[in-house]
Amino acid sequence: MAADLTSAFIILLIGMITVFVILALVTWCGRALIFFVNKLHDREKLKDSKNQVPKKIVAVAAAVIHEITNGKGQIKVIKRK
């Protein structure tokens, strides 16, 4: 009886350690993937800097929106097609 209980606890401990290791590995891989994707996104963002809207157009759009909304509106995003 004691041997069966001991082996049951050993199997339980091995299972818990295995689950912990696998979850730690999944978490680490997820963080590594997020890190590398963010680095890749930053490189692409630098490449896309040529497609930015000229500052004169942004200034004109901001002035028009300010005038139309009596200073309450603001530009959040301007995308170039």
PyMOL commands that place a pseudoatom at each C-alpha (Angstrom):
pseudoatom trace, name=CA, resn=MET, resi=1, chain=A, elem=C, hetatm=0, pos=[0.000, 0.000, 0.000]
pseudoatom trace, name=CA, resn=ALA, resi=2, chain=A, elem=C, hetatm=0, pos=[2.779, 2.457, 0.902]
pseudoatom trace, name=CA, resn=ALA, resi=3, chain=A, elem=C, hetatm=0, pos=[4.654, 1.604, -2.298]
pseudoatom trace, name=CA, resn=ASP, resi=4, chain=A, elem=C, hetatm=0, pos=[1.562, 2.301, -4.393]
pseudoatom trace, name=CA, resn=LEU, resi=5, chain=A, elem=C, hetatm=0, pos=[1.043, 5.642, -2.655]
pseudoatom trace, name=CA, resn=THR, resi=6, chain=A, elem=C, hetatm=0, pos=[4.689, 6.579, -3.100]
pseudoatom trace, name=CA, resn=SER, resi=7, chain=A, elem=C, hetatm=0, pos=[4.669, 5.740, -6.805]
pseudoatom trace, name=CA, resn=ALA, resi=8, chain=A, elem=C, hetatm=0, pos=[1.417, 7.706, -7.221]
pseudoatom trace, name=CA, resn=PHE, resi=9, chain=A, elem=C, hetatm=0, pos=[2.986, 10.793, -5.675]
pseudoatom trace, name=CA, resn=ILE, resi=10, chain=A, elem=C, hetatm=0, pos=[6.098, 10.397, -7.828]
pseudoatom trace, name=CA, resn=ILE, resi=11, chain=A, elem=C, hetatm=0, pos=[3.953, 10.162, -10.975]
pseudoatom trace, name=CA, resn=LEU, resi=12, chain=A, elem=C, hetatm=0, pos=[1.963, 13.200, -9.798]
pseudoatom trace, name=CA, resn=LEU, resi=13, chain=A, elem=C, hetatm=0, pos=[5.154, 15.181, -9.198]
pseudoatom trace, name=CA, resn=ILE, resi=14, chain=A, elem=C, hetatm=0, pos=[6.602, 14.219, -12.596]
pseudoatom trace, name=CA, resn=GLY, resi=15, chain=A, elem=C, hetatm=0, pos=[3.345, 15.217, -14.300]
pseudoatom trace, name=CA, resn=MET, resi=16, chain=A, elem=C, hetatm=0, pos=[3.217, 18.575, -12.549]
pseudoatom trace, name=CA, resn=ILE, resi=17, chain=A, elem=C, hetatm=0, pos=[6.842, 19.304, -13.413]
pseudoatom trace, name=CA, resn=THR, resi=18, chain=A, elem=C, hetatm=0, pos=[6.186, 18.331, -17.033]
pseudoatom trace, name=CA, resn=VAL, resi=19, chain=A, elem=C, hetatm=0, pos=[3.175, 20.644, -17.267]
pseudoatom trace, name=CA, resn=PHE, resi=20, chain=A, elem=C, hetatm=0, pos=[5.152, 23.490, -15.695]
pseudoatom trace, name=CA, resn=VAL, resi=21, chain=A, elem=C, hetatm=0, pos=[8.049, 23.024, -18.123]
pseudoatom trace, name=CA, resn=ILE, resi=22, chain=A, elem=C, hetatm=0, pos=[5.749, 22.885, -21.159]
pseudoatom trace, name=CA, resn=LEU, resi=23, chain=A, elem=C, hetatm=0, pos=[3.821, 25.996, -20.071]
pseudoatom trace, name=CA, resn=ALA, resi=24, chain=A, elem=C, hetatm=0, pos=[7.083, 27.844, -19.413]
pseudoatom trace, name=CA, resn=LEU, resi=25, chain=A, elem=C, hetatm=0, pos=[8.324, 26.843, -22.868]
pseudoatom trace, name=CA, resn=VAL, resi=26, chain=A, elem=C, hetatm=0, pos=[5.098, 28.031, -24.527]
pseudoatom trace, name=CA, resn=THR, resi=27, chain=A, elem=C, hetatm=0, pos=[5.300, 31.338, -22.653]
pseudoatom trace, name=CA, resn=TRP, resi=28, chain=A, elem=C, hetatm=0, pos=[8.940, 31.839, -23.622]
pseudoatom trace, name=CA, resn=CYS, resi=29, chain=A, elem=C, hetatm=0, pos=[8.257, 31.027, -27.284]
pseudoatom trace, name=CA, resn=GLY, resi=30, chain=A, elem=C, hetatm=0, pos=[5.309, 33.435, -27.310]
pseudoatom trace, name=CA, resn=ARG, resi=31, chain=A, elem=C, hetatm=0, pos=[7.383, 36.255, -25.878]
pseudoatom trace, name=CA, resn=ALA, resi=32, chain=A, elem=C, hetatm=0, pos=[10.207, 35.550, -28.336]
pseudoatom trace, name=CA, resn=LEU, resi=33, chain=A, elem=C, hetatm=0, pos=[7.730, 35.572, -31.239]
pseudoatom trace, name=CA, resn=ILE, resi=34, chain=A, elem=C, hetatm=0, pos=[6.236, 38.889, -30.097]
pseudoatom trace, name=CA, resn=PHE, resi=35, chain=A, elem=C, hetatm=0, pos=[9.732, 40.376, -29.733]
pseudoatom trace, name=CA, resn=PHE, resi=36, chain=A, elem=C, hetatm=0, pos=[10.822, 39.347, -33.234]
pseudoatom trace, name=CA, resn=VAL, resi=37, chain=A, elem=C, hetatm=0, pos=[7.556, 40.430, -34.859]
pseudoatom trace, name=CA, resn=ASN, resi=38, chain=A, elem=C, hetatm=0, pos=[7.853, 43.849, -33.205]
pseudoatom trace, name=CA, resn=LYS, resi=39, chain=A, elem=C, hetatm=0, pos=[11.436, 44.177, -34.471]
pseudoatom trace, name=CA, resn=LEU, resi=40, chain=A, elem=C, hetatm=0, pos=[10.307, 43.255, -37.990]
pseudoatom trace, name=CA, resn=HIS, resi=41, chain=A, elem=C, hetatm=0, pos=[7.415, 45.727, -37.782]
pseudoatom trace, name=CA, resn=ASP, resi=42, chain=A, elem=C, hetatm=0, pos=[9.808, 48.522, -36.768]
pseudoatom trace, name=CA, resn=ARG, resi=43, chain=A, elem=C, hetatm=0, pos=[11.976, 47.811, -39.835]
pseudoatom trace, name=CA, resn=GLU, resi=44, chain=A, elem=C, hetatm=0, pos=[8.935, 47.889, -42.106]
pseudoatom trace, name=CA, resn=LYS, resi=45, chain=A, elem=C, hetatm=0, pos=[7.809, 51.138, -40.501]
pseudoatom trace, name=CA, resn=LEU, resi=46, chain=A, elem=C, hetatm=0, pos=[11.152, 52.708, -41.397]
pseudoatom trace, name=CA, resn=LYS, resi=47, chain=A, elem=C, hetatm=0, pos=[10.766, 51.523, -44.997]
pseudoatom trace, name=CA, resn=ASP, resi=48, chain=A, elem=C, hetatm=0, pos=[7.277, 53.018, -45.189]
pseudoatom trace, name=CA, resn=SER, resi=49, chain=A, elem=C, hetatm=0, pos=[8.485, 56.445, -44.085]
pseudoatom trace, name=CA, resn=LYS, resi=50, chain=A, elem=C, hetatm=0, pos=[8.616, 57.429, -47.782]
pseudoatom trace, name=CA, resn=ASN, resi=51, chain=A, elem=C, hetatm=0, pos=[4.841, 57.082, -47.947]
pseudoatom trace, name=CA, resn=GLN, resi=52, chain=A, elem=C, hetatm=0, pos=[4.165, 59.693, -45.288]
pseudoatom trace, name=CA, resn=VAL, resi=53, chain=A, elem=C, hetatm=0, pos=[1.832, 62.584, -45.950]
pseudoatom trace, name=CA, resn=PRO, resi=54, chain=A, elem=C, hetatm=0, pos=[3.700, 65.870, -46.545]
pseudoatom trace, name=CA, resn=LYS, resi=55, chain=A, elem=C, hetatm=0, pos=[3.763, 68.286, -43.614]
pseudoatom trace, name=CA, resn=LYS, resi=56, chain=A, elem=C, hetatm=0, pos=[2.057, 71.046, -45.603]
pseudoatom trace, name=CA, resn=ILE, resi=57, chain=A, elem=C, hetatm=0, pos=[-0.972, 68.829, -46.246]
pseudoatom trace, name=CA, resn=VAL, resi=58, chain=A, elem=C, hetatm=0, pos=[-1.149, 67.867, -42.574]
pseudoatom trace, name=CA, resn=ALA, resi=59, chain=A, elem=C, hetatm=0, pos=[-0.977, 71.534, -41.561]
pseudoatom trace, name=CA, resn=VAL, resi=60, chain=A, elem=C, hetatm=0, pos=[-3.752, 72.500, -43.981]
pseudoatom trace, name=CA, resn=ALA, resi=61, chain=A, elem=C, hetatm=0, pos=[-5.958, 69.595, -42.864]
pseudoatom trace, name=CA, resn=ALA, resi=62, chain=A, elem=C, hetatm=0, pos=[-5.386, 70.499, -39.209]
pseudoatom trace, name=CA, resn=ALA, resi=63, chain=A, elem=C, hetatm=0, pos=[-6.289, 74.134, -39.866]
pseudoatom trace, name=CA, resn=VAL, resi=64, chain=A, elem=C, hetatm=0, pos=[-9.473, 73.180, -41.721]
pseudoatom trace, name=CA, resn=ILE, resi=65, chain=A, elem=C, hetatm=0, pos=[-10.581, 70.762, -39.019]
pseudoatom trace, name=CA, resn=HIS, resi=66, chain=A, elem=C, hetatm=0, pos=[-9.793, 73.320, -36.319]
pseudoatom trace, name=CA, resn=GLU, resi=67, chain=A, elem=C, hetatm=0, pos=[-11.891, 75.919, -38.134]
pseudoatom trace, name=CA, resn=ILE, resi=68, chain=A, elem=C, hetatm=0, pos=[-14.832, 73.611, -38.853]
pseudoatom trace, name=CA, resn=THR, resi=69, chain=A, elem=C, hetatm=0, pos=[-15.057, 72.119, -35.354]
pseudoatom trace, name=CA, resn=ASN, resi=70, chain=A, elem=C, hetatm=0, pos=[-14.290, 75.374, -33.484]
pseudoatom trace, name=CA, resn=GLY, resi=71, chain=A, elem=C, hetatm=0, pos=[-11.128, 73.844, -32.003]
pseudoatom trace, name=CA, resn=LYS, resi=72, chain=A, elem=C, hetatm=0, pos=[-12.808, 70.718, -30.641]
pseudoatom trace, name=CA, resn=GLY, resi=73, chain=A, elem=C, hetatm=0, pos=[-11.736, 68.255, -33.353]
pseudoatom trace, name=CA, resn=GLN, resi=74, chain=A, elem=C, hetatm=0, pos=[-8.331, 66.747, -33.806]
pseudoatom trace, name=CA, resn=ILE, resi=75, chain=A, elem=C, hetatm=0, pos=[-6.607, 64.550, -36.366]
pseudoatom trace, name=CA, resn=LYS, resi=76, chain=A, elem=C, hetatm=0, pos=[-5.693, 61.096, -35.126]
pseudoatom trace, name=CA, resn=VAL, resi=77, chain=A, elem=C, hetatm=0, pos=[-4.550, 59.321, -38.300]
pseudoatom trace, name=CA, resn=ILE, resi=78, chain=A, elem=C, hetatm=0, pos=[-3.799, 60.394, -41.846]
pseudoatom trace, name=CA, resn=LYS, resi=79, chain=A, elem=C, hetatm=0, pos=[-3.106, 57.561, -44.284]
pseudoatom trace, name=CA, resn=ARG, resi=80, chain=A, elem=C, hetatm=0, pos=[-1.819, 57.878, -47.799]
pseudoatom trace, name=CA, resn=LYS, resi=81, chain=A, elem=C, hetatm=0, pos=[-3.307, 55.569, -50.397]
for i in range(1, 81): cmd.bond("trace and resi %d" % i, "trace and resi %d" % (i + 1))
show_as sticks, trace
zoom trace
